[in-house]
Amino acid sequence: MSTAVSPLAPTNVPDMPQIAGVRLATAAAGIRYKNRTDVLLALFDKGTTVAGVFTKSKCPSAAVDWCRDKLKGGEARALVVNSGNANAFTGKTGKQATTLTASIAAKATASHANKIFLASTGVIGEPLDATKFNGVLDDLAQKAVPGGWDEAARAIMTTDTFPKVATATVKLGKAKVTINGMAKGAGMIAPDMATMLSFIFTDAPISAAALQSLLKTSVDDTFNAVTIDGDTSTSDTLLAFATGAAAAHGAPKITRASDPRLKAFTKAFHAILADLAEQVARDGEGARKLVEVVVEGATSKTSARKIAMSIANSPLVKTAIAGEDANWGRVVMAVGKAGEPANRDKLSIAFNGIRVATKGARDPSYDEKEVSALMKQDKIQIKVGLGLGKGRDRVLTCDLTKEYVAINGDYRS
C-alpha cells in the first residue's frame, strides 16, 4: 500500500450506505505488513446467496480452489480476506492453510466451513501462516458492524494507493435495494474474469443461479476490459453476495437473471463493476495517465477486443503516453501484431479526438503542437478505425512509468 495517492484517484468518494444482512470488521494480523490492517471479515445473515468468477490462470491460488468448490452450495455466511500473502504456489501447505482458515472462521461465526469464502492477495510462493487468524477472527466476529466500508476496502490493499468503493440504490419491484462494491488491484492486472479481488454486496433477494448469470454477463465489458501490465494474477476473484433482506420491504424474489423486474438492478450492477474496473486502471502502479483504447470497424467485437488489448498491453505504446508523445507508429505496430484482420491502407488513428493518421499515412492536417498539448492531459483516448466491419470494443489501461519498475523491483523487499 503506497503512501502517495495516485494523481488519477477519484475526487469524489461516495458515502457507503449500510446493507441489511452484512457486517464488517478489520484487523492487523501481521500477515506481512506492519502497522496496518490486513484482514477483512464480512459476516452475512442466514440465507445469503453467493456467486463468483475467478482467474483462468492454470496456476490458481489455494483460496481460488477453495471458493470454486464451495460455490456449488450457493450460500455464504462469511468472507475472510487477507492481504500481503497470496497463498498461491504453496502446494499442500496452501490447501491446509485454507482449510484451517475456514475452520477458524466457521467456529468464530458459528457457521459451517462450507459457507466460508476466502480470498488472499500479495506475494506468490510464500506459505500463509493461518494460525495468525486464531483469536483475530473471534474478535472480528464480535465487533463486526454494518458500516466501515472504507476501512474494509483499505484492509485488502497491497500496492494500491487508494481504497476502491462504489454504491448504487435502485428499485426492485416497489422496494429500494442497495448495491455496494469494493475492489483492490494496481499491478498484475490483465484479468480474464475480474480483477485482483473484488466483492459486491446487495440486499436484493436473488437466487445464486440468477446472481451467477448476472455476474458472468457483467464482467466481460468491465473487469475483463481492463489491463495494467498484461499479467493475469493467480488470485483473481470476484464474488457477489445477496442477503435478500430487502424481501421484508416488498422486493420480489428473483430466480432468473432475465426477469424483467431486474432491469434497473442489472444496469446498476453493471455500472458498479464498471466504476470499480476504472478505479483499478486509475490506480495502476506508477500511473500518471488513464488510457482508453477504442477500436472500431473491426470484423467482430472479439477481434476488436484482441486488437485493443494488443495496443493497451504494448510497453512501447504505454511508455510513449508516459512521455506525452503521440507516437502513432507504435499503435500501428500493435494493431499489426495482434493477429487479427487489419488493412494498413484503411487504418485511421486519433488521439483525444484529433486524427493523426489515415489511409495508411500521416493525416495531412496533422499539427504536432496541437497534438502534443493534448497529450499532457491526464486522460488519453486512442481511437483506431479499421474500416473492415462493424465490430467495436473498448478497454482501459494506464501509462507505463519508471515508478512501475521501482514498485515491482522492490515488491518483496
C-alpha positions as CSV (number, residue, x, y, z in Angstrom):
1,M,0.0,0.0,0.0
2,S,1.6,3.2,-1.1
3,T,1.7,6.4,1.0
4,A,1.4,8.6,-2.1
5,V,-2.1,8.6,-3.6
6,S,-2.4,8.3,-7.4
7,P,-3.0,11.6,-9.2
8,L,-5.8,9.8,-11.1
9,A,-7.7,8.9,-7.9
10,P,-11.4,9.8,-7.9
11,T,-12.0,13.2,-6.4
12,N,-15.5,12.2,-5.2
13,V,-15.7,9.2,-2.9
14,P,-19.3,8.0,-2.2
15,D,-20.7,7.7,1.2
16,M,-21.3,4.0,1.5
17,P,-24.7,3.1,3.0
18,Q,-25.3,0.1,5.2
19,I,-26.6,-3.1,3.6
20,A,-29.0,-5.2,5.7
21,G,-27.5,-8.6,6.5
22,V,-23.9,-7.5,6.0
23,R,-21.5,-6.7,8.9
24,L,-17.8,-5.8,8.5
25,A,-14.7,-5.7,10.7
26,T,-10.9,-5.4,10.0
27,A,-7.8,-6.1,11.9
28,A,-4.0,-6.1,11.8
29,A,-2.9,-9.7,11.9
30,G,0.7,-9.2,10.8
31,I,0.3,-11.4,7.8
32,R,3.1,-9.5,6.1
33,Y,2.6,-5.8,6.7
34,K,3.3,-3.9,9.9
35,N,1.2,-1.1,11.5
36,R,-1.8,-1.5,9.1
37,T,-4.9,-3.7,8.8
38,D,-4.5,-6.7,6.6
39,V,-7.6,-8.9,7.4
40,L,-11.2,-8.3,6.5
41,L,-14.1,-10.3,7.9
42,A,-17.5,-9.9,6.3
43,L,-20.5,-11.6,8.0
44,F,-23.7,-12.4,6.2
45,D,-27.2,-13.3,7.6
46,K,-28.5,-16.8,7.0
47,G,-29.8,-17.3,3.5
48,T,-27.3,-15.1,1.8
49,T,-26.7,-16.3,-1.8
50,V,-23.3,-16.1,-3.5
51,A,-21.9,-16.1,-7.0
52,G,-18.3,-15.9,-8.2
53,V,-15.9,-15.8,-11.2
54,F,-12.2,-16.5,-10.9
55,T,-8.9,-16.3,-12.7
56,K,-8.4,-18.5,-15.7
57,S,-4.7,-18.9,-14.7
58,K,-3.6,-22.5,-14.9
59,C,-1.8,-21.9,-11.6
60,P,-4.6,-20.6,-9.3
61,S,-4.2,-19.9,-5.6
62,A,-5.4,-22.2,-2.9
63,A,-8.1,-19.7,-2.0
64,V,-9.5,-19.7,-5.6
65,D,-9.6,-23.5,-5.5
66,W,-11.5,-23.3,-2.2
67,C,-14.1,-20.8,-3.4
68,R,-14.7,-22.6,-6.7
69,D,-15.5,-25.8,-4.7
70,K,-17.7,-24.0,-2.1
71,L,-19.6,-22.0,-4.7
72,K,-21.6,-25.2,-5.5
73,G,-23.6,-24.7,-2.3
74,G,-24.8,-21.3,-3.3
75,E,-24.9,-19.9,0.2
76,A,-22.4,-17.8,2.3
77,R,-22.1,-16.9,5.9
78,A,-18.7,-15.2,5.9
79,L,-15.9,-13.9,3.8
80,V,-12.3,-13.7,5.0
81,V,-9.8,-11.7,3.0
82,N,-6.1,-11.2,3.8
83,S,-3.6,-9.0,2.1
84,G,0.2,-9.4,1.9
85,N,0.2,-13.1,1.1
86,A,-1.5,-14.7,-2.0
87,N,-1.3,-18.3,-0.7
88,A,-0.5,-19.3,-4.3
89,F,2.0,-21.9,-5.5
90,T,2.2,-23.2,-1.9
91,G,1.3,-26.8,-2.5
92,K,-0.3,-28.9,0.2
93,T,0.7,-26.3,2.7
94,G,-1.6,-23.8,0.9
95,K,-4.5,-26.2,0.9
96,Q,-4.0,-26.8,4.6
97,A,-4.0,-23.1,5.2
98,T,-7.3,-22.5,3.5
99,T,-8.9,-25.4,5.5
100,L,-7.6,-24.1,8.8
101,T,-8.6,-20.5,8.0
102,A,-12.2,-21.7,7.1
103,S,-12.3,-23.8,10.2
104,I,-11.3,-20.9,12.5
105,A,-13.8,-18.6,10.7
106,A,-16.6,-21.2,11.0
107,K,-16.0,-21.5,14.7
108,A,-15.8,-17.7,15.2
109,T,-19.1,-17.2,13.2
110,A,-21.0,-20.2,14.5
111,S,-21.4,-21.4,10.9
112,H,-20.2,-24.3,8.6
113,A,-16.8,-24.2,6.8
114,N,-18.6,-24.9,3.5
115,K,-20.2,-21.5,3.8
116,I,-17.0,-19.6,4.4
117,F,-15.4,-17.9,1.4
118,L,-11.7,-16.9,1.3
119,A,-9.5,-14.6,-0.7
120,S,-5.8,-13.8,-0.5
121,T,-3.6,-11.3,-2.2
122,G,0.1,-10.5,-2.1
123,V,3.3,-12.3,-2.6
124,I,3.2,-15.6,-4.5
125,G,5.1,-18.6,-3.3
126,E,5.3,-17.9,0.4
127,P,3.4,-20.1,2.8
128,L,0.5,-18.4,4.6
129,D,0.6,-18.9,8.4
130,A,-3.1,-19.4,9.0
131,T,-2.6,-19.8,12.8
132,K,-2.3,-16.0,12.8
133,F,-6.1,-15.9,12.3
134,N,-6.6,-17.6,15.7
135,G,-8.2,-15.2,18.1
136,V,-8.2,-12.5,15.4
137,L,-11.3,-13.8,13.6
138,D,-13.1,-14.4,17.0
139,D,-12.5,-10.7,17.9
140,L,-13.7,-9.6,14.4
141,A,-16.9,-11.6,14.6
142,Q,-17.7,-9.9,17.9
143,K,-17.0,-6.4,16.8
144,A,-18.4,-6.6,13.2
145,V,-20.8,-3.7,12.4
146,P,-23.0,-2.8,9.4
147,G,-20.7,0.1,8.3
148,G,-17.0,0.5,7.9
149,W,-16.8,0.1,4.1
150,D,-13.8,2.4,3.6
151,E,-11.8,0.6,6.3
152,A,-12.8,-2.8,4.7
153,A,-11.5,-1.6,1.3
154,R,-8.3,-0.4,2.9
155,A,-7.6,-3.7,4.6
156,I,-7.4,-5.6,1.3
157,M,-5.0,-3.2,-0.4
158,T,-1.4,-4.2,-1.4
159,T,0.3,-1.7,-3.7
160,D,-3.0,0.2,-4.1
161,T,-2.8,3.9,-3.3
162,F,-6.5,4.4,-2.5
163,P,-9.5,2.3,-1.4
164,K,-11.9,1.5,-4.3
165,V,-15.6,1.6,-3.5
166,A,-18.8,2.2,-5.4
167,T,-22.5,2.2,-4.5
168,A,-26.0,2.4,-6.1
169,T,-29.6,2.3,-4.9
170,V,-32.4,1.3,-7.3
171,K,-35.9,0.0,-7.2
172,L,-36.7,-3.7,-7.3
173,G,-40.4,-4.0,-7.5
174,K,-41.7,-1.4,-5.1
175,A,-38.8,-1.7,-2.7
176,K,-35.4,0.1,-2.7
177,V,-32.4,-2.2,-2.9
178,T,-28.7,-1.2,-2.4
179,I,-25.6,-2.5,-4.2
180,N,-22.1,-1.8,-2.6
181,G,-18.8,-2.8,-4.1
182,M,-15.1,-2.7,-3.3
183,A,-12.0,-3.8,-5.2
184,K,-8.3,-3.9,-4.9
185,G,-5.8,-4.1,-7.7
186,A,-2.9,-2.0,-9.1
187,G,-0.5,-4.4,-10.7
188,M,-0.5,-7.9,-12.2
189,I,-3.7,-6.8,-13.9
190,A,-4.8,-8.5,-17.1
191,P,-7.9,-10.1,-15.9
192,D,-9.7,-13.0,-17.7
193,M,-12.6,-12.8,-15.3
194,A,-12.4,-9.9,-12.9
195,T,-9.6,-8.1,-11.2
196,M,-7.2,-9.0,-8.4
197,L,-10.0,-9.0,-5.8
198,S,-13.5,-7.5,-5.9
199,F,-16.6,-8.0,-3.8
200,I,-20.2,-7.0,-4.4
201,F,-22.9,-6.9,-1.8
202,T,-26.6,-6.3,-2.1
203,D,-29.8,-6.8,0.0
204,A,-31.8,-7.8,-3.1
205,P,-33.4,-11.3,-2.9
206,I,-31.7,-13.0,-5.8
207,S,-31.0,-16.7,-6.2
208,A,-27.5,-18.0,-6.5
209,A,-28.1,-19.1,-10.1
210,A,-29.5,-15.7,-11.2
211,L,-26.7,-13.9,-9.4
212,Q,-24.1,-16.1,-11.2
213,S,-25.6,-15.4,-14.6
214,L,-25.7,-11.7,-13.9
215,L,-22.1,-11.7,-12.7
216,K,-20.8,-13.6,-15.8
217,T,-22.6,-11.3,-18.2
218,S,-21.5,-8.0,-16.5
219,V,-17.8,-8.9,-16.1
220,D,-16.9,-9.1,-19.8
221,D,-17.1,-5.4,-20.6
222,T,-16.0,-4.2,-17.2
223,F,-13.2,-6.1,-15.3
224,N,-12.3,-8.2,-18.3
225,A,-11.7,-5.0,-20.3
226,V,-9.0,-3.6,-18.1
227,T,-5.3,-4.3,-18.2
228,I,-2.4,-2.7,-16.4
229,D,0.6,-4.8,-17.4
230,G,-0.7,-7.8,-19.3
231,D,-0.2,-10.2,-16.4
232,T,-3.1,-12.3,-15.1
233,S,-3.0,-12.9,-11.4
234,T,-3.2,-16.3,-9.8
235,S,-5.7,-14.9,-7.3
236,D,-8.3,-13.1,-9.4
237,T,-11.6,-13.3,-7.5
238,L,-14.9,-11.6,-8.0
239,L,-17.6,-12.6,-5.5
240,A,-21.1,-11.3,-5.2
241,F,-23.3,-11.7,-2.1
242,A,-27.1,-11.2,-1.9
243,T,-28.6,-11.2,1.6
244,G,-32.2,-11.0,0.4
245,A,-33.1,-8.7,3.3
246,A,-35.0,-6.3,1.0
247,A,-37.7,-9.0,0.7
248,A,-39.0,-7.9,4.0
249,H,-39.8,-4.5,2.4
250,G,-41.5,-5.9,-0.6
251,A,-38.7,-6.7,-3.0
252,P,-39.7,-9.7,-5.2
253,K,-37.6,-12.8,-5.1
254,I,-35.7,-13.2,-8.3
255,T,-34.8,-16.6,-9.7
256,R,-33.9,-15.7,-13.3
257,A,-31.4,-13.1,-14.5
258,S,-33.7,-12.5,-17.4
259,D,-36.6,-11.4,-15.1
260,P,-37.8,-8.0,-16.5
261,R,-38.2,-6.7,-12.9
262,L,-34.4,-6.9,-12.6
263,K,-33.7,-4.4,-15.4
264,A,-32.8,-1.4,-13.3
265,F,-30.9,-3.6,-10.9
266,T,-28.9,-5.2,-13.8
267,K,-28.0,-1.7,-15.1
268,A,-26.8,-0.5,-11.7
269,F,-24.9,-3.8,-11.0
270,H,-23.1,-3.4,-14.3
271,A,-22.3,0.3,-13.5
272,I,-20.8,-0.7,-10.1
273,L,-18.5,-3.2,-11.8
274,A,-17.5,-0.6,-14.5
275,D,-16.8,2.0,-11.8
276,L,-14.6,-0.3,-9.9
277,A,-12.8,-1.5,-13.0
278,E,-12.0,2.1,-14.0
279,Q,-10.7,2.8,-10.5
280,V,-8.3,-0.2,-10.9
281,A,-7.0,1.4,-14.1
282,R,-6.7,4.7,-12.4
283,D,-4.6,3.1,-9.7
284,G,-2.2,1.2,-12.0
285,E,1.2,1.0,-10.3
286,G,3.1,4.3,-11.1
287,A,0.3,5.5,-13.4
288,R,0.0,9.2,-14.3
289,K,-2.4,8.8,-17.2
290,L,-5.7,6.9,-17.7
291,V,-5.8,5.5,-21.2
292,E,-8.9,4.4,-23.1
293,V,-8.4,2.4,-26.2
294,V,-11.3,2.3,-28.6
295,V,-11.3,0.1,-31.7
296,E,-14.0,0.5,-34.4
297,G,-14.6,-1.0,-37.8
298,A,-13.3,-4.5,-36.9
299,T,-14.7,-7.7,-38.3
300,S,-16.2,-8.6,-34.9
301,K,-16.3,-7.4,-31.3
302,T,-14.0,-10.3,-30.4
303,S,-11.5,-9.1,-33.0
304,A,-11.8,-5.5,-31.8
305,R,-11.1,-6.6,-28.2
306,K,-7.9,-8.5,-29.2
307,I,-6.6,-5.5,-31.1
308,A,-7.5,-3.1,-28.3
309,M,-5.7,-5.3,-25.8
310,S,-2.7,-5.5,-28.1
311,I,-2.5,-1.7,-28.0
312,A,-3.2,-1.4,-24.3
313,N,-0.6,-4.0,-23.4
314,S,2.2,-2.6,-25.6
315,P,5.1,-1.3,-23.4
316,L,6.1,0.9,-26.4
317,V,2.6,2.5,-26.6
318,K,2.4,2.9,-22.8
319,T,5.8,4.5,-22.5
320,A,5.1,6.9,-25.3
321,I,2.0,8.0,-23.5
322,A,4.0,8.4,-20.3
323,G,6.4,10.6,-22.3
324,E,3.4,12.5,-23.7
325,D,4.4,11.5,-27.2
326,A,1.6,10.8,-29.8
327,N,3.7,8.1,-31.4
328,W,1.0,6.6,-33.7
329,G,3.7,4.4,-35.3
330,R,3.6,2.3,-32.2
331,V,-0.1,2.0,-32.4
332,V,0.2,0.8,-36.0
333,M,2.7,-1.8,-34.7
334,A,0.3,-3.0,-32.0
335,V,-2.5,-3.3,-34.5
336,G,-0.4,-5.2,-36.9
337,K,0.9,-7.8,-34.4
338,A,-2.5,-8.6,-32.9
339,G,-3.1,-11.4,-35.3
340,E,-6.5,-10.0,-36.3
341,P,-7.8,-8.8,-39.7
342,A,-6.5,-5.3,-40.5
343,N,-5.7,-3.3,-43.7
344,R,-2.9,-0.8,-43.4
345,D,-4.4,1.4,-46.1
346,K,-7.8,1.7,-44.4
347,L,-6.4,2.3,-40.9
348,S,-7.1,5.6,-39.1
349,I,-5.8,6.6,-35.6
350,A,-6.8,9.5,-33.4
351,F,-5.5,10.8,-30.0
352,N,-8.1,12.6,-27.9
353,G,-10.3,13.2,-30.9
354,I,-7.5,14.6,-33.2
355,R,-6.9,12.3,-36.1
356,V,-3.1,11.8,-36.6
357,A,-3.1,9.1,-39.3
358,T,-5.5,8.0,-42.0
359,K,-5.5,5.7,-45.0
360,G,-2.1,4.2,-44.2
361,A,-0.2,7.5,-43.7
362,R,0.1,10.6,-41.5
363,D,-3.0,12.8,-41.6
364,P,-2.5,15.8,-44.0
365,S,-3.8,18.1,-41.3
366,Y,-1.6,16.8,-38.6
367,D,-0.3,19.5,-36.2
368,E,2.4,18.4,-33.9
369,K,2.0,21.3,-31.5
370,E,-1.8,20.7,-31.2
371,V,-1.5,17.0,-30.5
372,S,1.4,17.5,-28.1
373,A,-0.7,19.8,-26.0
374,L,-3.5,17.2,-25.8
375,M,-1.0,14.5,-24.7
376,K,-0.4,16.5,-21.5
377,Q,-3.9,15.7,-20.3
378,D,-4.4,13.1,-17.6
379,K,-6.8,11.0,-19.7
380,I,-5.8,9.9,-23.1
381,Q,-8.1,8.2,-25.7
382,I,-6.6,6.3,-28.5
383,K,-9.2,5.6,-31.2
384,V,-8.4,3.2,-34.1
385,G,-10.6,2.8,-37.1
386,L,-10.1,-0.4,-39.1
387,G,-12.7,0.2,-41.8
388,L,-13.5,-3.5,-42.2
389,G,-16.8,-4.1,-40.4
390,K,-19.0,-3.1,-37.5
391,G,-17.1,-4.7,-34.6
392,R,-16.3,-2.3,-31.8
393,D,-14.8,-2.6,-28.3
394,R,-13.2,-0.5,-25.6
395,V,-10.5,-1.3,-23.0
396,L,-8.9,0.7,-20.2
397,T,-5.3,0.8,-19.2
398,C,-2.7,3.3,-18.0
399,D,0.7,4.6,-18.9
400,L,4.0,2.8,-18.0
401,T,6.4,4.9,-15.9
402,K,9.6,4.5,-14.0
403,E,7.6,4.2,-10.8
404,Y,6.1,0.9,-12.1
405,V,9.6,-0.6,-12.4
406,A,10.6,0.8,-8.9
407,I,7.5,-0.7,-7.3
408,N,7.8,-4.1,-8.8
409,G,11.6,-4.2,-8.4
410,D,11.2,-3.8,-4.7
411,Y,7.9,-5.7,-4.2
412,R,9.4,-8.4,-1.9
413,S,11.8,-6.1,-0.1
